[in-house]
Each structure stands twice: as structure tokens, then as C-alpha cells.
Amino acid sequence: MAVESVADFNANFKPQFLDKGLQDVRPEYTVIMSSVPFVKDSERAGTELKWPVQLSYEHGFTAHGSQGEILDLRAATVSKQQQASVAPFAFSGRTQISEVLLKRAQGNAQSFSKALQYKIKMLQDSMVLMMEQTHLYGQTGLGTVTSASGNVITILSASYADHVWMGSEAMPIEIRTADGVLRGTANITTYDNELESITVDSIPAGVVSTDVIWRAGFYGNEGPGLDKILASSTGSLFGIPHAGAPLWKANQFAVGGLLSFQKVAEGVSKAVGRGLAEKLVLHVHPQVFATLMPDYNALKATGADFKSRIFSTSKEVERMAHGTFGITFLVGSVEVVLLANPFIRKGVAYGVADGELMRCGSTSITYQSSNSSEGENYLRTLDNSAAYELRCFADEALFSTTLAKHIRFSGISLS
């Protein structure tokens, strides 16, 4: 059916957009939102979701010797299991389009669709981008201040991730001390990936090095992102104490300079020693990926050294493959996918055991409607503005049922 008016849009938005998967569209560069599955069917206890986490193995075994002696069986030593409490966090997004523009386009299906198409796509892409940032850096902030002068804030290189700031003009932010005390708010006017800086309309008073930049209103209102989850080692995470539960901590590897294949192999070996057996996806900043290329080419040129340092058999060397976004290779029996991810900070890299992350909550991205006698209204009129508004909503959190298979590389530099 041709969509020629607001009434047509409201009547056809669900069958023409939502039923065809608009809410599931993800830009390829948003790796978490694109590849980590959303899981809804979990046990709910109030406002939290409950997931069982295995913290130890069974040990009620008896050795009967070579003659099969009749012995008293050892008592059962039941494996340790706890329920993780995962609290989803809700987010909403809104965009507006001029009532005048829509009225001018009414009656012409092509003009009306074009007037709305870019708005719908931009809201969807922007919502996914925001949630990708939150799933990576929730509870740690978007970046750390290294200096502030005039209206320019320079961000610590190790905490700079290009796509965190992509398209950030007009984004409201707040700056807090490392302890979370609010310095003030500002709006971004532009950003510079080369200089690792943002320009704002007005820098709050008292901003100093080590202060942290947040999306306005997100501090205390978002769940732990991947960085917080993998770095957590004291206190508790998702209601499970780290103390007395060695498997409830991710592996840590301090690089202290350029990342190399040797250091990747050393780091991955720590995760192998704690249960990693199959596939690990290693997310690195694109510039860090580029610094690995000389090492990669040198290793390729010296096949014997290449095998001894990273692989164990010639067949494993043959399995090395070039990918569009990364490189796949083996560390022992573990397949490692090295992925250039523009959302990753320059000073860290995240090794994620394949299939262990999930996004869980009541709903992933959906579009909100207001009900009326005429049915569902996805485009709603605004009382004090000559515009219509479209809204989307999500309620989810990032979670992993295991931590021991993941690894966080830190202290990475580009030279």
C-alpha cells in the first residue's frame, strides 16, 4: 500500500517496517549489537533476571584401585553454583520531523516515504550506536580527560575510541571526577579523531586530567559494559562475590607497549589454562591492528619460527586465513579471530570467548506507539511544537555466564 499520509504511516508502520525487521537492523561495525544474541526467556525475580553460574566442578569421586576393591564411597562434593542477578537498564530514543514538511509531502507516496525514510534509519542507527557504546563502556564512561583548554577537551589516548565520538555533534555530555562527582554538563560541537579531542560549547569549571566524560544522564543509569565486566576483580559482579570464586574473574594481561602475536599467544594461553578450548574473538583498535601487520608479515616470512611461536603443526599454519575485517589463526587448539573494531579504545583489547556473551532483558529495540480510537499511532503529534515524533525503546543488559574464558589486554601503545 502506498504511504501518503500520517494516517497511512501509522496504519502501515508495523506491517511494512516492524514485521520486516526494522528494529533488528544493525550497522556491521556495531559488533556487540550485531553478533551477541538477545535472550528474553530467562527467570525473572522482580526487576532482575536470574542466571545460574557454575563456579566449580563436582569432586565426589572414589578410586577403587586395580582390583576393584569394595570401598566406602567418598561423600559427594557438590559443585558450587550461584544465581547471578542481572538488572536490565531501559533506554529510549526520539526523533522529530517537521509537520509542515510532512503535510507538503502528503498525497505523494514517493515524497512522503522519502521525507520519513532517512529519519527512521537515522533513529535506528543512532539507537544501535548508543547501545553499542553502553555495552562496551557502561559504568566506566566514554573517555578520560587528559587536558582542557578553551573549549577543547583532549582525551587520554589509551581511552580514545574513534566510533564513540563518530557523529557526536550536539551530543550532551557531563564530566565527572574519577570518583563520580559532577563537574558540569556541555554539548559537543565537533570532534577530531586525529587530535583525539572534542570541542564543546563551554567547558565546566574545574575540569582536570583524570576526569571522565559520560553521556548526559547515563551515569548510574546503565549496566556494566564489557570493559567493566572484564576488569572487575574485587567486590562483586552481578551479585556474585569475586572472593573465593577464581572462575568468576576474567584473565588480565599487561602488554606494556606494542601488541604482538607473541603477546597475544601468551595472553590467550592464560585463558586456555582456565577453560578456553575453542574460539576467541580478540577486539582491537584499528590502529593497533595495523601495528600487528609488520609482526604478522615477519612471522609469515619465517615459517619455522612462526610455527614454534604460535602454531604447533604445519596444518595449523595452512589454516591461517585473511578476513575482510581481521585475521584468523590458531594458538594451540584455540582459533583466534583478530578483529579491527573502531569502538575499541587504543590502550586495551578484549578477548571474548565465542558464544559466551548475551544481551538479556525484557526487550531489545522496539518502536513505541500511543493507542487511540484510530489504532496505534507511531508518529505522534506534539502539543507545543509543529512536529511529529517517533520513539524507540530498549530494556537490556550485557551478561556472561563465565568470566574465566575471557581476557582483557591493557597497557597497549602504538609505538
Helices and strands as residue ranges (DSSP letters): H 6-13, I 14-18, G 22-24, H 31-35, E 38-39, E 43-45, E 48-54, E 81-86, E 89-98, H 99-105, H 109-137, E 143-149, E 152-155, G 157-159, H 162-165, E 172-176, E 182-192, E 197-200, E 212-215, H 226-231, E 236-237, E 240-241, G 246-248, E 251-257, H 261-272, E 279-284, H 286-301, H 303-309, H 314-318, E 321-322, E 326-331, E 334-340, E 349-353, E 357-368, E 370-372, E 375-377, E 380-381, E 387-400, E 407-412
